[in-house]
Amino acid sequence: MVTLILIGLLGGLITAVSPCILPVLPVVFLAGGTGRGEDAGKPARSPGGTEVGGGGGAAGDGGRAADERGSGGTADGAVATAPPAAPARVPRNRRPYAVVAGLVVSFAFFTLLGVTIISALGLPQDILRYVGLGLLVLIGLGLIFPPVERLLEKPFARLPQRQVNKEGGAFALGLGLGLLYVPCAGPVLAAITIAGARGEISSDIVVLTLSFAVGTAVPLLVFALAGRRVAERVAAFRRRARGLRIAAGCLMIVLAVGLALDVTAAIQRSLPDYTSGVQKKIEDSDAARQQLSGLYDNSNKELSRCEDGADELRSCGKAPALEGIDSWFNTPGDRPVNLKSLRGKVTLVDFWTYSCINCQRAVPHLRDWERAYRDAGLRIIGVHSPEFAFEKKRSNVVAGAEKLGVDWPVALDNDLTTWDNYRNRFWPAKYLIDAEGTVRYFKFGEGEYDKTEKMIRELLRQADPTVTLPEPTGRAMDDLAADRTPETYLSNLRIRGYVGTPLVDDRPTAYRFPKGSLPLNKLSLDGTWTAGYEQFTAGKDAKLAFTYRAKNANLVLAGTGKVTVLVNGEATKTISVTGSPTLYRLTDDKDARTARLELRVDEGLQAYVFTFG
């Protein structure tokens, strides 16, 4: 729970300082410093009517009475004086807190219950956006025209404190901003909105939502308080309070029109997404994925009973459903497969992607098991959970599966719904389900194929003690060698072993190889490259160097052009790249060796991930 709260808070903080909120920051700043017109810039009065801090030294009614008594005298000749007036307490401007409180309330409530309410009432799906825009316009008009502001404050008039009900307009402004602020987030908000859309609101989802809202509110509260402080300390703001309110009202109306016409989107696109890196590191980290997965169905939390690659079968809970599947293939008529229909069989659910070399190396083992144990009751289901956007395209997956010899049923889990159901975070990952529908074993990543096969055989015997099993497949183990260069993503956040000119996110940049030799398992760039989250795109004179150890080196490439391959300075081949991302073999040796690989890449080609065999 503590980890979930931290993820929500950090996600909210990142969202509140991201480019998507920049258009409303001036509104938040001015909202914190614009009080009621009748109060702005005016001195406070004592209970007796004396102005405090008026600056002009004018006496009040009490002072005049004292003078009159003094001129007439008293019996003992003393001059009567009025008791000194107690200094009045200036009402505190609580507008910053009201704005932020409104934002938190509207975000939390409508994000979780908005879809349910809208569906129940049969309203348009974008009605909340229109309500937010309408509130912005009304608040703007209220700042310009005091009667409108008093009208907005009427719903709060029953509150006992006058100062509280005076901030009703600011609270309404926060409600409107909260509705317009909802789209500005990443995986954390996606988890919240999916739960709200499904009506599956658990205590974890509520905690995540509130912590996200609080995280969002903190930077905005700081900004609103800064606006209040400027308004209180800068004399020009006090002297021109009325004009400032009118300007703030006009700004809110302009913002509402800009949002309605999507003009602000052009401004946001012109700004660098300076929070994307930290957002992905926090919200898309392993810890976040573990916490955000399984929030909608408590049953899959039982998977935590088991550990990766355990030495014995265990009871890991009921197998989660295969849900949110975009489509199926390798089934009769491409019809879906229901796990319940496989009761009595042993089922292996394999999470994979067709361009992942680790998954490709696992496929021969799956193929052997499918052939050896199908008659004994084994069924394999491939859940294709894409790692890259291009892996969502059905034709790409079908072609990749055919090339690898995958002939068992495959489900396209493009929205990662089933991935989340299984609390998964690895490619490949294998889950063994017994004849009763219970997960008994799972293995993340490559390796330990003999152990997995042993578990398959044991489950088959449990399902049918009379079954006759063939000899173990006996495929030679090809676990990753300890000294083999690891899989390396060309991603500005996931890359490892990079040396040379510091990477610049999402912008064409000139790079230079470092001087001297390149250490083992290190790579570097030369020429112009654009370093993105999913791929690196080659620009003018693009080169890439990588010192690796393996029998073969492979690279997923896309686009149209050529790649010249040099090994230890000698040109060995030229590869023609055409079309969607595909794995290309760069080198192929009989034995593992250490070598310097250099690629000269045509402009426009995209490189995704290196793998080594």
N, C-alpha and C positions, 0 to 999 in steps of 0.2 A: 504493500500500500504506500509506504514512504517513497519507494522508487517511482511509483505511478504519479504521485503528487509532484515529485521533482521534475519528471518528464513534462507534466502539464504546465508547471510554472515556467520552465525554460522555453517550452513551445510558445506560451503566451508572450513572454518577454521578447522573443525573436520576432513574433508577428507584429508587436507594437512598435518596433523600430524598423520594420521592413518598408520597402518603397510603396507598398500598396496603401499604407496609411498616411503617406506624406500629404495628400490633398486635404485631409481633415485636420492636420496639426494646427494650421492657423486658426481654425474654428475653436479648437480646444484651448488654445492659448488665449484668445480674446474672450472666450466664455468664462475663463477663470477670473478675468479682471473687470467685467462689465456688470456692475450692480444695477439696481433699480434707478431710473432717472431721477426720482425725487430725492434719493439718498446720495447720489454721486456728487462728490466735491463739496458737500454742505457740512458745516460744523454741527456737532451734536449739541443737544440742549439738556440742561439739568432738569430735574423734576419740577423745579420752580419756574422754569422757562428761560434760565440764563444760558446763553450760548457759550459753549466751551471750545476754546481754541479758535474763536472767530477771527482773531488776528487784527480786529479793528478797535478793540477796547471799548466798544459801545456798551453802555449799562443796560441792564434789563429792567423790568418793572420793579423788582425788589430793590434795586439801587435807587430808583426815583423816590420810592416811599421813604427810604432812609433820609434822603436829602430834605424832604418835606418835614419830617419829624425833627431833624437837626435845626432847621431855621426857626421853628417855633420854640425850641428849648424844652427843658423839663424842670421839675421842681428843684432838683439838686444841681441843675446846670449841666448834667451829663448829656452828651449827644447820643441819641438812640441810633443804633446801626443794625442792619439786618444780618442775621447769621450767614456765614459764608456758604455759598451753594456748593453741594457735594459734586465733584466732577462726574459727568455722565459717562457711562460705559458705552463705548462705540460698538455697535453690533458687528460681529465678526462675519466677514464674507465667506460663506460656506459653499459658494457656487462650484468651486473645483471638485469638492467631494460629492455634490449632488450630480454633476455631470458624469463622473466616473461611476457612481452608484447606479445611475440609470443604465449606463453601458453594461455593467456586470449583470444586472437583472435581466435586461432584454436579451443579451447574448445567451445566458444560461437557460432562460425559460424557453425562448423561441427556437433555439438550436435543438433542444431535447424534445419539445412538444409541438413545435411549429408545424411539422409535417402532419402529425396526427390531427391537430386542430383544423388545418386547411382541408385535409381529406374529409373529415367529418362534416365540415360546412360546405364542401363542394366549391371552394374558392380557387382562383387561379394560383398556380404554383409560385408566381413571383409577386404575390400580394404583399408579402412582408417588405420587399424592397420598395414598393410604392408607398407603404405606410411610413417607412423611414424617410423617404424623400419628402412626403407630405409634412412630417414633423419638422424637418429642417426648414421648409418654407414657412411654416407657422411660427417657429421660433425666430426666424429672421424678421418676419413681419412684426412680431412682438417687440423686438429690440427697436424697431423703427417707430412703431405706434404703441405707446403705453396701454391704451385700452385693450389691444389684442393680448398683451402680456398679462393684464389683469384677468382676462378671460381664461387664459391658459392656467393661471394659478388658482382658479376657482375650485377645481377638484381637490386641491390641497388645503382649502380654507378651513376644513374641520380639524386640522391638526392643531394641537394646543399652543405651540410656540409660533409666534408671528414670524420670527426669523426663518423657521423651518418652512412654513407654507409659502414664504416669499421666494424660496428657491425651487418652487414647483416647475417653473419654466426651464431651469437648468436641468432638473431631473428628466423632464420630457425630452430635452435636447440629447441627454445621454441615451435615452431609450431609442431615439432615432439613429444615433451614431452606432449603437450596438447592432441594429438591424442591417446597416450598411457595411458594418465591419466584418460580418460573418464570413464572407468569401476569402478573407486574407489569412490563409494558414496552409499547413502542410499535412503530413500523416496524422498528427494528433487530432486536428479538427476533422479529418476524414473519418477516423475511428468514431468520433463523437457523432457526426452527422449520420453515418451509416446506422449506428445504434438507434438514433432518434427516428430515422426513416423506417426502421423495422419495428419500432415500438418496443425494443428489447432494452429497457433502461435499468441496468443493474446498479448496485452501490458503487462499483468500480467506475462505471461510466459517469455517474453523478460526481464522484470525487475528481475524476479527470477533467470534467467540464468546469467545475468550480475552480480548480487549481489553474486551469488554462485561462479562465476569465480573470482571476486575480493577477496572474502573470501579465496579462494584457493590460490590466488597469494601472499597474505600478508606473511604467514610463509615462502614460498619459496623465496620471495624477501629478507627477513631477512637472510635466509641461504646463498643466493648468495652474499649479501653484506658482510657477514662475510668472505666468501671466498676471496672477493676483498680486504678486509682490511688486512687479513693475508698475501696475496700476496704483498701488498704494504709495510707492516711493517716488515715482517720477511726477513732478508737479504738472508737467504738460498734460499728463493723462487726467489728473484731477480737474484741471481747468477746462479741459475739452471732453469731459465725460459724456455729454450728450452726443457730440459729434462722433465719438468713438463707438458708442452704441449703434448709431445709424450705420457706420462703416461696417461693424461686425454683422449687423443684420443683412446688409447688402451682400457681404461676403458669403453668408450662409445660403442665401437665395441663389447666388451665382454657382456655389458648389453643388446645390441640388440640381440646377439645370445642367451643369457639367456632367454630373453622375448619370442623369437621365439620358443625356445624349451620348454618353460614353466618351466624352472629350477627355476626361481624366485618364482614361486608359492609354491614350497616346502619350501623355506626360510620363506615366509610369513605365511605358515601354522604352522611352528615351533614357531612362535612368538605369545604371547598372544594378543588377540584383545582388547587392552587397551582402545580403543575409543568407543566400542560398547555400553557401558552403557550410556555415555553422548550423543551419537548419537541418541539412542532411546528416551531418555528423551526430547531431543530438537526436533528432526525431526518427532517423533511419538507422540508428545504431543497433547492434545486437540486443542490448539491454532494452531499448525502446520497442523493438519488434517483439521480444518476449512478453513485455508488459501489455502491448497493444493487441496482441493476438489473443484470441479466445475470450474477448470481453463480452461476447454476445451469447455464449453457450457455456454454462458452468461445467457441463459434462466433460469437456475436453481438458479441463484442469487436472483430471486424473492422470493425464499423460506424464505429469511431473513425478509420478510414483516410480517411473522407470528411468534408466540412464542409458546413454548412447553405448551400444555394443556390449550390453551386459553378458555375463558368462552363462546365464541360465534364463529360461523363459519366466516371465513375470506377468502379473495381471495389471495392465496399464489403463484399464477402463474401456468403456464401450467405444468402438471405432466411430469417430466423427463422420458425419455425412459428407458426401461429395456434392457440394452446393456451389451456386454461382457459376456454373460451368457454361462457357460461351457456346461450345458445340463439341461433338464427339466424332471420331472416325475409327476405322477398323472394327466396327460393330455392324450387325445386320441393319441396313438402312440408316446407318449413322445414329441409331437410337441410343439413348443414355443407358448406363448400367447402374442399377441400384444395389448397394451393398447388401441389403436385406435379401435380395434374390440369390445371393451367393452363400447363404447359410448352408452349412454342411461341407463347404469347400474351404480350403486354406487360401487366403488372398494376400498377395503382396502388392502394396500401393507404393509406386515409385515416383517421387518428385524429381523432375528432370527438365532440361531445355536442350533443344537439338544442337545448338552451337557450343555447348559447354564440353570441353575436352574431357573433363572428369566424368561427365555423364556418358560420353561416347565410349570411354574405356570400360565403363560398367555394363554397357549394353551386351557385349558377348556373353557375360555371365548370366544376365537375365535371359538371353536367348537359349543358352544351354539348359537353364532350369525349366523354361517353358516347354522345351522339347522332352526333357527327361521326366518331368513330374506332372505334366498336364493330365495324363490318363490316371494318375494316382490322386488327382483332386486339387492341383495347384492352379490358381488363376492369378494373372498379373494384370494390373491396371496402371497405366502410365498417366500421371497428372502433370501436364505440361504447364508449369508456372513460370511465365516469362521473366527473364532478368533484364532484357532490353526491349525497347518499344517494337523493334522489327520482329521480335519473337511472338508478337501477338497475332501476326498475320497468318491465317489458316493455311494458305497455300505454301508458305515458307515451312511451316511445321510439318505438313503432310509430305512435302518433298524431302525434308531432312530425315523424317522417320523412315521413309522408303529407302533412302540411301543407306541408313544404318541397319536396315533389316528389322525394324520394329513392326511386328505384325499383331501385337496384342492391342486391346482397346486403349485408346488415348483420349483423355478429357482435356480440353483447353480451358485452363483456369486463369483467364486473362485478367480478372480483377483480384486474383490471389485470395479469393474467399476460402477455398478449400485449404490452401496453404496456411491461412490464419487459423482455420478450424483445427488443424493438426499442430499448431504452434511451431510450425517448421521454420527453419532459417538456413537450410543448406541445400546445395545442388551437388551431387544427387543425395537423396534420402530415401531409405526403404523402411516401410512399416509392415510388419507381419501380423495378420488378423486371423484368429483361429476360426474353427467351424461354428462357434457360437457368437461370433461378431465382436470379440474382445481383442484389443491390441495387446500382443504378447512380447513384442521385441521390435526395436528399431535401430537402424544404423545410419549415421550421418557421414557423408563423404565416401571416399573410396576405401578399398581394403577390407580385410577380414571376411573375404568371400567364403572361405571354408567354414567359418563360424556361422554365417548367415545360412549357408546351405545345410549345415547341421541342424539349425533351428527349424528350417523348412521340413526336413525329414522327420524331426520329432513331432511337429504339429500334424503332419500327415498321418503318423502312426496313432496319435491321440484321436484324430477324427475317425480313423478306421483301423482298429488293431489288427485286422486280417490283411491289410494292404501289403502287396509285394512291391518293394522299391528297387529300382535299378541301382547299380553301383554309383557312388558319387561321381560327379562329372569329371573331377580330376584335372580341371583346367589349371595350368601353371599359374602360381600367384604372380600378379604384376603390381603389387603394392608399390606406392611411390617410394623410390629410392631416397635415402636420407640426403644424398648429395645432389639430387636433381633440382635444377632451377624451378622454383614454384610458379604456378599460374600467376600472371601479372596483368592487371587491368590497365588499360590506357584511359584513365579517368582522373580528373583533377582532385578527386577526394579519395579514391581507392588505390591509386598507384603506389607502389612500394619499390624501393631501390633506385629511385630517380636521383641523378646528380647533374649539375650544370646550371645554366641560367634558371633562376626561379620561375616556376610556372605562373602564368597569368590566366585567370579564369575567363573563358568564353570570349576572348578577344584575340584576333590575329597578332602574333608577337614573333619577333626575330629571336632565335635561339642560337647558341654556339656550343659545340662540343667542348668539354673541359680539356686542358692540356694534359699530356701524358696518357698512360694506359688506363683503360676502364676496368675497375675491379670486377670480380666474379659476381654475377646476379645483379649488376647495376646496368641501368640504361640511361641514355641521354639523347637530346634532340639537337638538330642543327637546321638552319634555314627557318622558314616561317611555318608555324603551327598554330592551330586554335585548340586549346585544351578545354574540352567540355566534360560534363559529368558522365555521359555514356560513351563518348569516343573522342579521339584526337583527329582533327581534320587537317590534311596537308595543304600547305600554301606553296609559295614560290620557293624553289630549291630545297624542298623538305627532305631531310635525312634523319635516320634514327639508328643509333648504335646500341648493342646489347651484348654483354659478355655472359654466356650461358654455359651450363653443363647438362647435356642430355644426348640421346641418340638422334632426336629430331626436334625441330622447332616449328611451331605453327602460329598463324596469326589470322584472326577474323577480320576480313576486309569487306568494304562495300564501295560502290560507285563505279566509275568507268575510267580505266587508265592502266598504267603499267607500274610494276615494282621490280627494280633491279636488286638482286640479292648478292651480297659480297660476304665471303667467309674468310676471315684472316687476311682481308685486303684483296682477295681474288674473286672476280665476278664468276658466279656459279650458275645462275639462271635468271631469266626474266619472266615474271608472272603477269599474265593478262587478267585484270579484274573487271568483272562485268556484273551489274545488277545488285540484288539485295545482299546483306551480310552473309558471307560464307567462309568456312574455315579453309585456309590455304596452307599447304605444306611448304615450308621454306627450306629446310634441310632434312636429309635422311641418311643416316649412317648406320653401319652394322653394330657399332659399339658406342657407348657414351663417351663423349669427349668434351673438353673445354675449348671454346672458340669465341672469337669476336665476330658477331653478326652485324652487318651494316646494310640498311635498306635505303634506297633512293626512290622516293615515292612521288608519283605524279600529283600535280595540284588537284585538289578536290576529292581525292580518295579519303575514305574514313577508316581508321584502324581502331579496333575494339579491345581485343584481349590476346595476349601471348599465352600459349600453352606448350608444354614440353613433354616428350615421351621417351 
